[in-house]
């Protein structure tokens, strides 16, 4: 039997403060965490929701160097932007702080010192890359070079973003410093390591035996790490941005960001509750739940628990319901390629539609495998579900109540069998939704919650009270009373998922209480209860709005192709005599037609100024025959003729391949006489 806890500490992964947050973050971590916290609060459970920005580490210093500013400028900018985005989307943190705070610096330093004084660290001296011109050791992200696996010349010392392979700096071919551009040298440096191998037996029992209820993707990744065998992990780095290592002889060294960041959960709690934070982290009656993405599983299930175990006074996480990744229009979300839907931009493009995005992201939540967000699906779910089912039901129920009963909850008369069957379905909603929320299956939970709107919509469509109004107003009253009760239940059950819409619905219904224990009852609005003026909860999203978003992504893709374009290496040298034999002339295309049974070839008739000749060119996939007639081109006229698909091709026209693969004609900027030589 599961243990009953007095309180729950819920943490959400600390987003990295070197850029805004996008829909992948929202879907993977913050909406699920918020749904769960709101659910617990509706049950009047004692819960604390902790968040904050992760503000140390190399990517921030790289961005600061690129902009020529202090790292604090970068983290201030993005911390504020991220915090505002979360607030706008209703992510209801009890505190959203940051790891650059004084409270965090002290608690993280004290945590390190506690483990150091207990002898929990291993001190090691090793050789690492050093930039002699910048006079500093290089973190992995400060080293770039050629990936040994795919040949990408811009791979980092920790990962190749082209093929996704994890790397160490010494694996890079032709490594160089991202600071000075110079080739680094190897120098000795000393660091402190947490011996994860020491905690492997504890972790095997704690995870593999005691927490088999964890999500399969989390359990499986943990088992994989443990089966490979754990190795000591450095807890310090040679950097000038971060929390200084608090011992003598550690000048120029800071706590490694992976060690310092999870302590941010603790320090943010202490900042919020300076006198009582320990009960949320050290009391055995407290349940700790981490919401993270799959890239953070190892840190929250293996590394951080080992740190807490080593310290000795902290509780360990009871569950870590990590999600997989959300893709965008079939492609992996990438901040470096700007392939993302940024929350701050969404708020500008779709004002007041935070719940629409929350709904769609939950419906497509990557709970056990990667999933995909598309703008067409976003539009369809809004129009076909939120508008046509939820919004339509509520609007009809309220408009009819105002039309026939002045907006007051009418008397409930005798119930038909269909009424009773509908009431029974309403009564099942609470246990159905709870069965999924309690095991972190938010996608299924939202679907069950929306089923209540489907029940209400079907009930109104089947009973057709507008047809009964002239003959049986008493029956109409019963139908509309039950419909209003269903709407009131919707205002409760959808609060964790769609907080803005649920609040708007409660305001329209004139509901004061939002109590989970009331869910399933059909007496939430007493007879004669006055409702307020009905308003539309949702509005249709038109094609133009979605097409604009798709076009924005297409523009991004084109720009990336241009940015990533690499010229092919030069061919081997030729002598001048060979080059001088090439006779390139200006000609005009007189006729053009596709070559039958081919996709690429086009037959051209060209006036070269010398003669009129036939040339076969591979441009048919990108140009129509009527588009090329009349163009002036550059043509190599003394190329040996070739037979292509039974056609003798007498020359070659010159084309350039653009960064996006498009072939462009090489032609004079002004019209010149055909036959003019190119020299």
Order of alpha helices (4+ residues) and beta strands (2+ residues): beta-beta-alpha-beta-alpha-alpha-beta-alpha-beta-beta-beta-beta-beta-beta-alpha-alpha-beta-beta-beta-alpha-alpha-beta-alpha-beta-beta-alpha-alpha-beta-alpha-alpha-alpha-alpha-alpha-alpha-alpha-alpha-alpha-beta-beta-beta-alpha-beta-beta-beta-beta-beta-beta
